[in-house]
Amino acid sequence: MKQALKNVSCDPVCGFSITSHDERELKAIVMTHAKKAHHMDMTGREVEGMMKMVA
Ligand SMILES: [Zn+2]
């Protein structure tokens, strides 16, 4: 089964953007980025809220 391609973009000032088929990988990368770059603890649910489907 093919998973949809999803993208999460940080704020434009930061410019961080990640695209992946793997939702779990996407969450892990975004959470690591938020922690390292913004000293921010994000939950998986918060990352889900930022996810956009890539056509
Ligand atoms: Zn960022």
mmCIF file of the protein (N, C-alpha, C, O) and its ligand, coordinates in Angstrom:
data_MODEL
# 
_entry.id   MODEL 
# 
loop_
_entity.id 
_entity.type 
_entity.pdbx_number_of_molecules 
1 polymer     1 
2 non-polymer 1 
# 
_entity_poly.entity_id                      1 
_entity_poly.type                           'polypeptide(L)' 
_entity_poly.nstd_linkage                   no 
_entity_poly.nstd_monomer                   no 
_entity_poly.pdbx_seq_one_letter_code       MKQALKNVSCDPVCGFSITSHDERELKAIVMTHAKKAHHMDMTGREVEGMMKMVA 
_entity_poly.pdbx_seq_one_letter_code_can   MKQALKNVSCDPVCGFSITSHDERELKAIVMTHAKKAHHMDMTGREVEGMMKMVA 
_entity_poly.pdbx_strand_id                 A 
# 
loop_
_entity_poly_seq.entity_id 
_entity_poly_seq.num 
_entity_poly_seq.mon_id 
_entity_poly_seq.hetero 
1 1  MET n 
1 2  LYS n 
1 3  GLN n 
1 4  ALA n 
1 5  LEU n 
1 6  LYS n 
1 7  ASN n 
1 8  VAL n 
1 9  SER n 
1 10 CYS n 
1 11 ASP n 
1 12 PRO n 
1 13 VAL n 
1 14 CYS n 
1 15 GLY n 
1 16 PHE n 
1 17 SER n 
1 18 ILE n 
1 19 THR n 
1 20 SER n 
1 21 HIS n 
1 22 ASP n 
1 23 GLU n 
1 24 ARG n 
1 25 GLU n 
1 26 LEU n 
1 27 LYS n 
1 28 ALA n 
1 29 ILE n 
1 30 VAL n 
1 31 MET n 
1 32 THR n 
1 33 HIS n 
1 34 ALA n 
1 35 LYS n 
1 36 LYS n 
1 37 ALA n 
1 38 HIS n 
1 39 HIS n 
1 40 MET n 
1 41 ASP n 
1 42 MET n 
1 43 THR n 
1 44 GLY n 
1 45 ARG n 
1 46 GLU n 
1 47 VAL n 
1 48 GLU n 
1 49 GLY n 
1 50 MET n 
1 51 MET n 
1 52 LYS n 
1 53 MET n 
1 54 VAL n 
1 55 ALA n 
# 
loop_
_struct_asym.id 
_struct_asym.entity_id 
A 1 
B 2 
# 
loop_
_chem_comp.id 
_chem_comp.type 
_chem_comp.mon_nstd_flag 
ALA 'L-peptide linking' y 
ARG 'L-peptide linking' y 
ASN 'L-peptide linking' y 
ASP 'L-peptide linking' y 
CYS 'L-peptide linking' y 
GLN 'L-peptide linking' y 
GLU 'L-peptide linking' y 
GLY 'peptide linking'   y 
HIS 'L-peptide linking' y 
ILE 'L-peptide linking' y 
LEU 'L-peptide linking' y 
LYS 'L-peptide linking' y 
MET 'L-peptide linking' y 
PHE 'L-peptide linking' y 
PRO 'L-peptide linking' y 
SER 'L-peptide linking' y 
THR 'L-peptide linking' y 
VAL 'L-peptide linking' y 
ZN  non-polymer         . 
# 
_pdbx_entity_nonpoly.entity_id   2 
_pdbx_entity_nonpoly.name        ? 
_pdbx_entity_nonpoly.comp_id     ZN 
# 
_pdbx_nonpoly_scheme.asym_id         B 
_pdbx_nonpoly_scheme.entity_id       2 
_pdbx_nonpoly_scheme.mon_id          ZN 
_pdbx_nonpoly_scheme.ndb_seq_num     1 
_pdbx_nonpoly_scheme.pdb_seq_num     101 
_pdbx_nonpoly_scheme.auth_seq_num    101 
_pdbx_nonpoly_scheme.pdb_mon_id      ZN 
_pdbx_nonpoly_scheme.auth_mon_id     ZN 
_pdbx_nonpoly_scheme.pdb_strand_id   A 
_pdbx_nonpoly_scheme.pdb_ins_code    . 
# 
loop_
_atom_site.group_PDB 
_atom_site.id 
_atom_site.type_symbol 
_atom_site.label_atom_id 
_atom_site.label_alt_id 
_atom_site.label_comp_id 
_atom_site.label_asym_id 
_atom_site.label_entity_id 
_atom_site.label_seq_id 
_atom_site.pdbx_PDB_ins_code 
_atom_site.Cartn_x 
_atom_site.Cartn_y 
_atom_site.Cartn_z 
_atom_site.occupancy 
_atom_site.B_iso_or_equiv 
_atom_site.pdbx_formal_charge 
_atom_site.auth_seq_id 
_atom_site.auth_comp_id 
_atom_site.auth_asym_id 
_atom_site.auth_atom_id 
_atom_site.pdbx_PDB_model_num 
ATOM   1   N  N  . MET A 1 1  ? 0.845  -1.202 0.000  1.00 0.00 ? 1   MET A N  1 
ATOM   2   C  CA . MET A 1 1  ? 0.000  0.000  0.000  1.00 0.00 ? 1   MET A CA 1 
ATOM   3   C  C  . MET A 1 1  ? 0.878  1.248  0.000  1.00 0.00 ? 1   MET A C  1 
ATOM   4   O  O  . MET A 1 1  ? 1.783  1.387  0.823  1.00 0.00 ? 1   MET A O  1 
ATOM   5   N  N  . LYS A 1 2  ? 0.600  2.135  -0.919 1.00 0.00 ? 2   LYS A N  1 
ATOM   6   C  CA . LYS A 1 2  ? 1.399  3.350  -1.038 1.00 0.00 ? 2   LYS A CA 1 
ATOM   7   C  C  . LYS A 1 2  ? 0.832  4.423  -0.116 1.00 0.00 ? 2   LYS A C  1 
ATOM   8   O  O  . LYS A 1 2  ? -0.363 4.718  -0.134 1.00 0.00 ? 2   LYS A O  1 
ATOM   9   N  N  . GLN A 1 3  ? 1.721  4.997  0.688  1.00 0.00 ? 3   GLN A N  1 
ATOM   10  C  CA . GLN A 1 3  ? 1.289  6.072  1.584  1.00 0.00 ? 3   GLN A CA 1 
ATOM   11  C  C  . GLN A 1 3  ? 1.394  7.411  0.880  1.00 0.00 ? 3   GLN A C  1 
ATOM   12  O  O  . GLN A 1 3  ? 2.239  7.615  0.008  1.00 0.00 ? 3   GLN A O  1 
ATOM   13  N  N  . ALA A 1 4  ? 0.513  8.320  1.282  1.00 0.00 ? 4   ALA A N  1 
ATOM   14  C  CA . ALA A 1 4  ? 0.539  9.655  0.701  1.00 0.00 ? 4   ALA A CA 1 
ATOM   15  C  C  . ALA A 1 4  ? 1.806  10.389 1.131  1.00 0.00 ? 4   ALA A C  1 
ATOM   16  O  O  . ALA A 1 4  ? 2.313  10.196 2.236  1.00 0.00 ? 4   ALA A O  1 
ATOM   17  N  N  . LEU A 1 5  ? 2.294  11.220 0.244  1.00 0.00 ? 5   LEU A N  1 
ATOM   18  C  CA . LEU A 1 5  ? 3.460  12.038 0.546  1.00 0.00 ? 5   LEU A CA 1 
ATOM   19  C  C  . LEU A 1 5  ? 3.013  13.244 1.373  1.00 0.00 ? 5   LEU A C  1 
ATOM   20  O  O  . LEU A 1 5  ? 2.093  13.971 0.999  1.00 0.00 ? 5   LEU A O  1 
ATOM   21  N  N  . LYS A 1 6  ? 3.685  13.433 2.496  1.00 0.00 ? 6   LYS A N  1 
ATOM   22  C  CA . LYS A 1 6  ? 3.308  14.533 3.391  1.00 0.00 ? 6   LYS A CA 1 
ATOM   23  C  C  . LYS A 1 6  ? 4.470  15.472 3.623  1.00 0.00 ? 6   LYS A C  1 
ATOM   24  O  O  . LYS A 1 6  ? 5.634  15.071 3.611  1.00 0.00 ? 6   LYS A O  1 
ATOM   25  N  N  . ASN A 1 7  ? 4.128  16.737 3.835  1.00 0.00 ? 7   ASN A N  1 
ATOM   26  C  CA . ASN A 1 7  ? 5.136  17.763 4.053  1.00 0.00 ? 7   ASN A CA 1 
ATOM   27  C  C  . ASN A 1 7  ? 4.844  18.538 5.335  1.00 0.00 ? 7   ASN A C  1 
ATOM   28  O  O  . ASN A 1 7  ? 3.693  18.835 5.653  1.00 0.00 ? 7   ASN A O  1 
ATOM   29  N  N  . VAL A 1 8  ? 5.905  18.855 6.055  1.00 0.00 ? 8   VAL A N  1 
ATOM   30  C  CA . VAL A 1 8  ? 5.796  19.749 7.204  1.00 0.00 ? 8   VAL A CA 1 
ATOM   31  C  C  . VAL A 1 8  ? 6.813  20.869 6.995  1.00 0.00 ? 8   VAL A C  1 
ATOM   32  O  O  . VAL A 1 8  ? 8.001  20.620 6.789  1.00 0.00 ? 8   VAL A O  1 
ATOM   33  N  N  . SER A 1 9  ? 6.324  22.102 7.051  1.00 0.00 ? 9   SER A N  1 
ATOM   34  C  CA . SER A 1 9  ? 7.207  23.250 6.910  1.00 0.00 ? 9   SER A CA 1 
ATOM   35  C  C  . SER A 1 9  ? 7.208  24.058 8.191  1.00 0.00 ? 9   SER A C  1 
ATOM   36  O  O  . SER A 1 9  ? 6.157  24.311 8.780  1.00 0.00 ? 9   SER A O  1 
ATOM   37  N  N  . CYS A 1 10 ? 8.384  24.460 8.616  1.00 0.00 ? 10  CYS A N  1 
ATOM   38  C  CA . CYS A 1 10 ? 8.526  25.337 9.776  1.00 0.00 ? 10  CYS A CA 1 
ATOM   39  C  C  . CYS A 1 10 ? 8.183  26.757 9.322  1.00 0.00 ? 10  CYS A C  1 
ATOM   40  O  O  . CYS A 1 10 ? 7.791  26.955 8.172  1.00 0.00 ? 10  CYS A O  1 
ATOM   41  N  N  . ASP A 1 11 ? 8.322  27.733 10.193 1.00 0.00 ? 11  ASP A N  1 
ATOM   42  C  CA . ASP A 1 11 ? 7.991  29.094 9.775  1.00 0.00 ? 11  ASP A CA 1 
ATOM   43  C  C  . ASP A 1 11 ? 8.982  29.575 8.703  1.00 0.00 ? 11  ASP A C  1 
ATOM   44  O  O  . ASP A 1 11 ? 10.117 29.103 8.641  1.00 0.00 ? 11  ASP A O  1 
ATOM   45  N  N  . PRO A 1 12 ? 8.530  30.536 7.848  1.00 0.00 ? 12  PRO A N  1 
ATOM   46  C  CA . PRO A 1 12 ? 9.361  31.001 6.724  1.00 0.00 ? 12  PRO A CA 1 
ATOM   47  C  C  . PRO A 1 12 ? 10.709 31.568 7.166  1.00 0.00 ? 12  PRO A C  1 
ATOM   48  O  O  . PRO A 1 12 ? 11.689 31.492 6.425  1.00 0.00 ? 12  PRO A O  1 
ATOM   49  N  N  . VAL A 1 13 ? 10.759 32.130 8.357  1.00 0.00 ? 13  VAL A N  1 
ATOM   50  C  CA . VAL A 1 13 ? 12.011 32.679 8.875  1.00 0.00 ? 13  VAL A CA 1 
ATOM   51  C  C  . VAL A 1 13 ? 13.038 31.566 9.051  1.00 0.00 ? 13  VAL A C  1 
ATOM   52  O  O  . VAL A 1 13 ? 14.221 31.740 8.761  1.00 0.00 ? 13  VAL A O  1 
ATOM   53  N  N  . CYS A 1 14 ? 12.566 30.432 9.528  1.00 0.00 ? 14  CYS A N  1 
ATOM   54  C  CA . CYS A 1 14 ? 13.424 29.276 9.756  1.00 0.00 ? 14  CYS A CA 1 
ATOM   55  C  C  . CYS A 1 14 ? 13.761 28.597 8.428  1.00 0.00 ? 14  CYS A C  1 
ATOM   56  O  O  . CYS A 1 14 ? 14.922 28.294 8.151  1.00 0.00 ? 14  CYS A O  1 
ATOM   57  N  N  . GLY A 1 15 ? 12.738 28.364 7.618  1.00 0.00 ? 15  GLY A N  1 
ATOM   58  C  CA . GLY A 1 15 ? 12.949 27.791 6.298  1.00 0.00 ? 15  GLY A CA 1 
ATOM   59  C  C  . GLY A 1 15 ? 13.054 26.274 6.271  1.00 0.00 ? 15  GLY A C  1 
ATOM   60  O  O  . GLY A 1 15 ? 13.271 25.684 5.213  1.00 0.00 ? 15  GLY A O  1 
ATOM   61  N  N  . PHE A 1 16 ? 12.903 25.640 7.425  1.00 0.00 ? 16  PHE A N  1 
ATOM   62  C  CA . PHE A 1 16 ? 13.000 24.184 7.481  1.00 0.00 ? 16  PHE A CA 1 
ATOM   63  C  C  . PHE A 1 16 ? 11.763 23.542 6.862  1.00 0.00 ? 16  PHE A C  1 
ATOM   64  O  O  . PHE A 1 16 ? 10.635 23.944 7.144  1.00 0.00 ? 16  PHE A O  1 
ATOM   65  N  N  . SER A 1 17 ? 11.988 22.544 6.022  1.00 0.00 ? 17  SER A N  1 
ATOM   66  C  CA . SER A 1 17 ? 10.887 21.841 5.379  1.00 0.00 ? 17  SER A CA 1 
ATOM   67  C  C  . SER A 1 17 ? 11.282 20.393 5.163  1.00 0.00 ? 17  SER A C  1 
ATOM   68  O  O  . SER A 1 17 ? 12.414 20.097 4.780  1.00 0.00 ? 17  SER A O  1 
ATOM   69  N  N  . ILE A 1 18 ? 10.345 19.494 5.410  1.00 0.00 ? 18  ILE A N  1 
ATOM   70  C  CA . ILE A 1 18 ? 10.622 18.072 5.242  1.00 0.00 ? 18  ILE A CA 1 
ATOM   71  C  C  . ILE A 1 18 ? 9.439  17.386 4.566  1.00 0.00 ? 18  ILE A C  1 
ATOM   72  O  O  . ILE A 1 18 ? 8.281  17.647 4.890  1.00 0.00 ? 18  ILE A O  1 
ATOM   73  N  N  . THR A 1 19 ? 9.751  16.522 3.636  1.00 0.00 ? 19  THR A N  1 
ATOM   74  C  CA . THR A 1 19 ? 8.714  15.776 2.925  1.00 0.00 ? 19  THR A CA 1 
ATOM   75  C  C  . THR A 1 19 ? 9.030  14.286 3.020  1.00 0.00 ? 19  THR A C  1 
ATOM   76  O  O  . THR A 1 19 ? 10.159 13.864 2.770  1.00 0.00 ? 19  THR A O  1 
ATOM   77  N  N  . SER A 1 20 ? 8.024  13.495 3.382  1.00 0.00 ? 20  SER A N  1 
ATOM   78  C  CA . SER A 1 20 ? 8.235  12.051 3.511  1.00 0.00 ? 20  SER A CA 1 
ATOM   79  C  C  . SER A 1 20 ? 6.936  11.280 3.353  1.00 0.00 ? 20  SER A C  1 
ATOM   80  O  O  . SER A 1 20 ? 5.850  11.810 3.586  1.00 0.00 ? 20  SER A O  1 
ATOM   81  N  N  . HIS A 1 21 ? 7.063  10.014 2.952  1.00 0.00 ? 21  HIS A N  1 
ATOM   82  C  CA . HIS A 1 21 ? 5.913  9.107  2.915  1.00 0.00 ? 21  HIS A CA 1 
ATOM   83  C  C  . HIS A 1 21 ? 5.652  8.535  4.303  1.00 0.00 ? 21  HIS A C  1 
ATOM   84  O  O  . HIS A 1 21 ? 4.550  8.077  4.608  1.00 0.00 ? 21  HIS A O  1 
ATOM   85  N  N  . ASP A 1 22 ? 6.681  8.571  5.129  1.00 0.00 ? 22  ASP A N  1 
ATOM   86  C  CA . ASP A 1 22 ? 6.629  7.899  6.419  1.00 0.00 ? 22  ASP A CA 1 
ATOM   87  C  C  . ASP A 1 22 ? 6.276  8.893  7.529  1.00 0.00 ? 22  ASP A C  1 
ATOM   88  O  O  . ASP A 1 22 ? 7.105  9.701  7.949  1.00 0.00 ? 22  ASP A O  1 
ATOM   89  N  N  . GLU A 1 23 ? 5.028  8.811  7.991  1.00 0.00 ? 23  GLU A N  1 
ATOM   90  C  CA . GLU A 1 23 ? 4.528  9.761  8.976  1.00 0.00 ? 23  GLU A CA 1 
ATOM   91  C  C  . GLU A 1 23 ? 5.326  9.723  10.281 1.00 0.00 ? 23  GLU A C  1 
ATOM   92  O  O  . GLU A 1 23 ? 5.569  10.753 10.910 1.00 0.00 ? 23  GLU A O  1 
ATOM   93  N  N  . ARG A 1 24 ? 5.726  8.516  10.669 1.00 0.00 ? 24  ARG A N  1 
ATOM   94  C  CA . ARG A 1 24 ? 6.494  8.372  11.908 1.00 0.00 ? 24  ARG A CA 1 
ATOM   95  C  C  . ARG A 1 24 ? 7.866  9.013  11.802 1.00 0.00 ? 24  ARG A C  1 
ATOM   96  O  O  . ARG A 1 24 ? 8.349  9.650  12.738 1.00 0.00 ? 24  ARG A O  1 
ATOM   97  N  N  . GLU A 1 25 ? 8.486  8.829  10.632 1.00 0.00 ? 25  GLU A N  1 
ATOM   98  C  CA . GLU A 1 25 ? 9.794  9.440  10.381 1.00 0.00 ? 25  GLU A CA 1 
ATOM   99  C  C  . GLU A 1 25 ? 9.661  10.959 10.361 1.00 0.00 ? 25  GLU A C  1 
ATOM   100 O  O  . GLU A 1 25 ? 10.479 11.677 10.935 1.00 0.00 ? 25  GLU A O  1 
ATOM   101 N  N  . LEU A 1 26 ? 8.626  11.424 9.698  1.00 0.00 ? 26  LEU A N  1 
ATOM   102 C  CA . LEU A 1 26 ? 8.358  12.854 9.594  1.00 0.00 ? 26  LEU A CA 1 
ATOM   103 C  C  . LEU A 1 26 ? 8.224  13.481 10.985 1.00 0.00 ? 26  LEU A C  1 
ATOM   104 O  O  . LEU A 1 26 ? 8.824  14.518 11.269 1.00 0.00 ? 26  LEU A O  1 
ATOM   105 N  N  . LYS A 1 27 ? 7.441  12.847 11.835 1.00 0.00 ? 27  LYS A N  1 
ATOM   106 C  CA . LYS A 1 27 ? 7.237  13.343 13.202 1.00 0.00 ? 27  LYS A CA 1 
ATOM   107 C  C  . LYS A 1 27 ? 8.550  13.395 13.967 1.00 0.00 ? 27  LYS A C  1 
ATOM   108 O  O  . LYS A 1 27 ? 8.856  14.385 14.631 1.00 0.00 ? 27  LYS A O  1 
ATOM   109 N  N  . ALA A 1 28 ? 9.326  12.314 13.865 1.00 0.00 ? 28  ALA A N  1 
ATOM   110 C  CA . ALA A 1 28 ? 10.596 12.237 14.590 1.00 0.00 ? 28  ALA A CA 1 
ATOM   111 C  C  . ALA A 1 28 ? 11.540 13.353 14.157 1.00 0.00 ? 28  ALA A C  1 
ATOM   112 O  O  . ALA A 1 28 ? 12.195 13.982 14.988 1.00 0.00 ? 28  ALA A O  1 
ATOM   113 N  N  . ILE A 1 29 ? 11.605 13.594 12.842 1.00 0.00 ? 29  ILE A N  1 
ATOM   114 C  CA . ILE A 1 29 ? 12.517 14.614 12.315 1.00 0.00 ? 29  ILE A CA 1 
ATOM   115 C  C  . ILE A 1 29 ? 12.059 16.010 12.729 1.00 0.00 ? 29  ILE A C  1 
ATOM   116 O  O  . ILE A 1 29 ? 12.873 16.838 13.136 1.00 0.00 ? 29  ILE A O  1 
ATOM   117 N  N  . VAL A 1 30 ? 10.745 16.271 12.623 1.00 0.00 ? 30  VAL A N  1 
ATOM   118 C  CA . VAL A 1 30 ? 10.224 17.593 12.984 1.00 0.00 ? 30  VAL A CA 1 
ATOM   119 C  C  . VAL A 1 30 ? 10.401 17.850 14.483 1.00 0.00 ? 30  VAL A C  1 
ATOM   120 O  O  . VAL A 1 30 ? 10.754 18.957 14.892 1.00 0.00 ? 30  VAL A O  1 
ATOM   121 N  N  . MET A 1 31 ? 10.155 16.826 15.293 1.00 0.00 ? 31  MET A N  1 
ATOM   122 C  CA . MET A 1 31 ? 10.302 16.982 16.740 1.00 0.00 ? 31  MET A CA 1 
ATOM   123 C  C  . MET A 1 31 ? 11.759 17.247 17.115 1.00 0.00 ? 31  MET A C  1 
ATOM   124 O  O  . MET A 1 31 ? 12.044 18.057 17.997 1.00 0.00 ? 31  MET A O  1 
ATOM   125 N  N  . THR A 1 32 ? 12.681 16.553 16.437 1.00 0.00 ? 32  THR A N  1 
ATOM   126 C  CA . THR A 1 32 ? 14.112 16.782 16.674 1.00 0.00 ? 32  THR A CA 1 
ATOM   127 C  C  . THR A 1 32 ? 14.503 18.195 16.244 1.00 0.00 ? 32  THR A C  1 
ATOM   128 O  O  . THR A 1 32 ? 15.262 18.876 16.933 1.00 0.00 ? 32  THR A O  1 
ATOM   129 N  N  . HIS A 1 33 ? 13.977 18.625 15.102 1.00 0.00 ? 33  HIS A N  1 
ATOM   130 C  CA . HIS A 1 33 ? 14.263 19.976 14.609 1.00 0.00 ? 33  HIS A CA 1 
ATOM   131 C  C  . HIS A 1 33 ? 13.738 21.033 15.577 1.00 0.00 ? 33  HIS A C  1 
ATOM   132 O  O  . HIS A 1 33 ? 14.447 21.984 15.905 1.00 0.00 ? 33  HIS A O  1 
ATOM   133 N  N  . ALA A 1 34 ? 12.505 20.869 16.031 1.00 0.00 ? 34  ALA A N  1 
ATOM   134 C  CA . ALA A 1 34 ? 11.893 21.840 16.941 1.00 0.00 ? 34  ALA A CA 1 
ATOM   135 C  C  . ALA A 1 34 ? 12.715 21.966 18.224 1.00 0.00 ? 34  ALA A C  1 
ATOM   136 O  O  . ALA A 1 34 ? 12.908 23.059 18.758 1.00 0.00 ? 34  ALA A O  1 
ATOM   137 N  N  . LYS A 1 35 ? 13.187 20.831 18.695 1.00 0.00 ? 35  LYS A N  1 
ATOM   138 C  CA . LYS A 1 35 ? 13.976 20.793 19.930 1.00 0.00 ? 35  LYS A CA 1 
ATOM   139 C  C  . LYS A 1 35 ? 15.332 21.478 19.736 1.00 0.00 ? 35  LYS A C  1 
ATOM   140 O  O  . LYS A 1 35 ? 15.738 22.319 20.538 1.00 0.00 ? 35  LYS A O  1 
ATOM   141 N  N  . LYS A 1 36 ? 16.021 21.101 18.655 1.00 0.00 ? 36  LYS A N  1 
ATOM   142 C  CA . LYS A 1 36 ? 17.374 21.614 18.405 1.00 0.00 ? 36  LYS A CA 1 
ATOM   143 C  C  . LYS A 1 36 ? 17.378 23.075 17.988 1.00 0.00 ? 36  LYS A C  1 
ATOM   144 O  O  . LYS A 1 36 ? 18.165 23.872 18.498 1.00 0.00 ? 36  LYS A O  1 
ATOM   145 N  N  . ALA A 1 37 ? 16.490 23.424 17.053 1.00 0.00 ? 37  ALA A N  1 
ATOM   146 C  CA . ALA A 1 37 ? 16.516 24.754 16.460 1.00 0.00 ? 37  ALA A CA 1 
ATOM   147 C  C  . ALA A 1 37 ? 15.707 25.767 17.261 1.00 0.00 ? 37  ALA A C  1 
ATOM   148 O  O  . ALA A 1 37 ? 16.021 26.957 17.252 1.00 0.00 ? 37  ALA A O  1 
ATOM   149 N  N  . HIS A 1 38 ? 14.674 25.308 17.949 1.00 0.00 ? 38  HIS A N  1 
ATOM   150 C  CA . HIS A 1 38 ? 13.765 26.258 18.612 1.00 0.00 ? 38  HIS A CA 1 
ATOM   151 C  C  . HIS A 1 38 ? 13.604 25.994 20.105 1.00 0.00 ? 38  HIS A C  1 
ATOM   152 O  O  . HIS A 1 38 ? 12.833 26.681 20.775 1.00 0.00 ? 38  HIS A O  1 
ATOM   153 N  N  . HIS A 1 39 ? 14.317 25.018 20.625 1.00 0.00 ? 39  HIS A N  1 
ATOM   154 C  CA . HIS A 1 39 ? 14.201 24.629 22.044 1.00 0.00 ? 39  HIS A CA 1 
ATOM   155 C  C  . HIS A 1 39 ? 12.738 24.457 22.434 1.00 0.00 ? 39  HIS A C  1 
ATOM   156 O  O  . HIS A 1 39 ? 12.281 24.940 23.470 1.00 0.00 ? 39  HIS A O  1 
ATOM   157 N  N  . MET A 1 40 ? 12.030 23.755 21.569 1.00 0.00 ? 40  MET A N  1 
ATOM   158 C  CA . MET A 1 40 ? 10.591 23.603 21.702 1.00 0.00 ? 40  MET A CA 1 
ATOM   159 C  C  . MET A 1 40 ? 10.259 22.113 21.724 1.00 0.00 ? 40  MET A C  1 
ATOM   160 O  O  . MET A 1 40 ? 10.745 21.354 20.884 1.00 0.00 ? 40  MET A O  1 
ATOM   161 N  N  . ASP A 1 41 ? 9.440  21.697 22.676 1.00 0.00 ? 41  ASP A N  1 
ATOM   162 C  CA . ASP A 1 41 ? 8.992  20.310 22.722 1.00 0.00 ? 41  ASP A CA 1 
ATOM   163 C  C  . ASP A 1 41 ? 7.656  20.190 22.022 1.00 0.00 ? 41  ASP A C  1 
ATOM   164 O  O  . ASP A 1 41 ? 6.647  20.723 22.486 1.00 0.00 ? 41  ASP A O  1 
ATOM   165 N  N  . MET A 1 42 ? 7.657  19.487 20.902 1.00 0.00 ? 42  MET A N  1 
ATOM   166 C  CA . MET A 1 42 ? 6.414  19.294 20.159 1.00 0.00 ? 42  MET A CA 1 
ATOM   167 C  C  . MET A 1 42 ? 5.913  17.872 20.365 1.00 0.00 ? 42  MET A C  1 
ATOM   168 O  O  . MET A 1 42 ? 6.702  16.931 20.459 1.00 0.00 ? 42  MET A O  1 
ATOM   169 N  N  . THR A 1 43 ? 4.618  17.728 20.433 1.00 0.00 ? 43  THR A N  1 
ATOM   170 C  CA . THR A 1 43 ? 4.033  16.393 20.514 1.00 0.00 ? 43  THR A CA 1 
ATOM   171 C  C  . THR A 1 43 ? 3.744  15.897 19.092 1.00 0.00 ? 43  THR A C  1 
ATOM   172 O  O  . THR A 1 43 ? 3.677  16.683 18.147 1.00 0.00 ? 43  THR A O  1 
ATOM   173 N  N  . GLY A 1 44 ? 3.577  14.586 18.963 1.00 0.00 ? 44  GLY A N  1 
ATOM   174 C  CA . GLY A 1 44 ? 3.239  14.012 17.666 1.00 0.00 ? 44  GLY A CA 1 
ATOM   175 C  C  . GLY A 1 44 ? 1.971  14.615 17.099 1.00 0.00 ? 44  GLY A C  1 
ATOM   176 O  O  . GLY A 1 44 ? 1.849  14.819 15.891 1.00 0.00 ? 44  GLY A O  1 
ATOM   177 N  N  . ARG A 1 45 ? 1.029  14.896 17.982 1.00 0.00 ? 45  ARG A N  1 
ATOM   178 C  CA . ARG A 1 45 ? -0.249 15.468 17.571 1.00 0.00 ? 45  ARG A CA 1 
ATOM   179 C  C  . ARG A 1 45 ? -0.072 16.886 17.004 1.00 0.00 ? 45  ARG A C  1 
ATOM   180 O  O  . ARG A 1 45 ? -0.741 17.269 16.044 1.00 0.00 ? 45  ARG A O  1 
ATOM   181 N  N  . GLU A 1 46 ? 0.827  17.643 17.608 1.00 0.00 ? 46  GLU A N  1 
ATOM   182 C  CA . GLU A 1 46 ? 1.106  18.995 17.103 1.00 0.00 ? 46  GLU A CA 1 
ATOM   183 C  C  . GLU A 1 46 ? 1.726  18.932 15.709 1.00 0.00 ? 46  GLU A C  1 
ATOM   184 O  O  . GLU A 1 46 ? 1.398  19.728 14.829 1.00 0.00 ? 46  GLU A O  1 
ATOM   185 N  N  . VAL A 1 47 ? 2.622  17.974 15.533 1.00 0.00 ? 47  VAL A N  1 
ATOM   186 C  CA . VAL A 1 47 ? 3.248  17.802 14.211 1.00 0.00 ? 47  VAL A CA 1 
ATOM   187 C  C  . VAL A 1 47 ? 2.201  17.407 13.181 1.00 0.00 ? 47  VAL A C  1 
ATOM   188 O  O  . VAL A 1 47 ? 2.218  17.885 12.047 1.00 0.00 ? 47  VAL A O  1 
ATOM   189 N  N  . GLU A 1 48 ? 1.281  16.521 13.589 1.00 0.00 ? 48  GLU A N  1 
ATOM   190 C  CA . GLU A 1 48 ? 0.185  16.111 12.709 1.00 0.00 ? 48  GLU A CA 1 
ATOM   191 C  C  . GLU A 1 48 ? -0.609 17.318 12.215 1.00 0.00 ? 48  GLU A C  1 
ATOM   192 O  O  . GLU A 1 48 ? -1.027 17.374 11.058 1.00 0.00 ? 48  GLU A O  1 
ATOM   193 N  N  . GLY A 1 49 ? -0.805 18.273 13.106 1.00 0.00 ? 49  GLY A N  1 
ATOM   194 C  CA . GLY A 1 49 ? -1.548 19.484 12.765 1.00 0.00 ? 49  GLY A CA 1 
ATOM   195 C  C  . GLY A 1 49 ? -0.846 20.351 11.734 1.00 0.00 ? 49  GLY A C  1 
ATOM   196 O  O  . GLY A 1 49 ? -1.474 21.161 11.051 1.00 0.00 ? 49  GLY A O  1 
ATOM   197 N  N  . MET A 1 50 ? 0.480  20.167 11.629 1.00 0.00 ? 50  MET A N  1 
ATOM   198 C  CA . MET A 1 50 ? 1.274  20.950 10.679 1.00 0.00 ? 50  MET A CA 1 
ATOM   199 C  C  . MET A 1 50 ? 1.422  20.231 9.340  1.00 0.00 ? 50  MET A C  1 
ATOM   200 O  O  . MET A 1 50 ? 1.887  20.817 8.362  1.00 0.00 ? 50  MET A O  1 
ATOM   201 N  N  . MET A 1 51 ? 1.024  18.954 9.301  1.00 0.00 ? 51  MET A N  1 
ATOM   202 C  CA . MET A 1 51 ? 1.233  18.153 8.097  1.00 0.00 ? 51  MET A CA 1 
ATOM   203 C  C  . MET A 1 51 ? 0.317  18.565 6.961  1.00 0.00 ? 51  MET A C  1 
ATOM   204 O  O  . MET A 1 51 ? -0.869 18.836 7.150  1.00 0.00 ? 51  MET A O  1 
ATOM   205 N  N  . LYS A 1 52 ? 0.900  18.601 5.785  1.00 0.00 ? 52  LYS A N  1 
ATOM   206 C  CA . LYS A 1 52 ? 0.103  18.885 4.580  1.00 0.00 ? 52  LYS A CA 1 
ATOM   207 C  C  . LYS A 1 52 ? 0.333  17.759 3.593  1.00 0.00 ? 52  LYS A C  1 
ATOM   208 O  O  . LYS A 1 52 ? 1.446  17.249 3.460  1.00 0.00 ? 52  LYS A O  1 
ATOM   209 N  N  . MET A 1 53 ? -0.718 17.380 2.908  1.00 0.00 ? 53  MET A N  1 
ATOM   210 C  CA . MET A 1 53 ? -0.596 16.386 1.845  1.00 0.00 ? 53  MET A CA 1 
ATOM   211 C  C  . MET A 1 53 ? 0.086  17.030 0.654  1.00 0.00 ? 53  MET A C  1 
ATOM   212 O  O  . MET A 1 53 ? -0.223 18.164 0.289  1.00 0.00 ? 53  MET A O  1 
ATOM   213 N  N  . VAL A 1 54 ? 1.006  16.312 0.056  1.00 0.00 ? 54  VAL A N  1 
ATOM   214 C  CA . VAL A 1 54 ? 1.655  16.784 -1.150 1.00 0.00 ? 54  VAL A CA 1 
ATOM   215 C  C  . VAL A 1 54 ? 0.995  16.084 -2.337 1.00 0.00 ? 54  VAL A C  1 
ATOM   216 O  O  . VAL A 1 54 ? 0.938  14.856 -2.395 1.00 0.00 ? 54  VAL A O  1 
ATOM   217 N  N  . ALA A 1 55 ? 0.509  16.867 -3.264 1.00 0.00 ? 55  ALA A N  1 
ATOM   218 C  CA . ALA A 1 55 ? -0.205 16.296 -4.410 1.00 0.00 ? 55  ALA A CA 1 
ATOM   219 C  C  . ALA A 1 55 ? 0.762  15.576 -5.348 1.00 0.00 ? 55  ALA A C  1 
ATOM   220 O  O  . ALA A 1 55 ? 0.342  15.032 -6.369 1.00 0.00 ? 55  ALA A O  1 
HETATM 221 ZN ZN . ZN  B 2 .  ? 12.360 25.596 12.410 1.00 0.00 2 101 ZN  A ZN 1 
# 
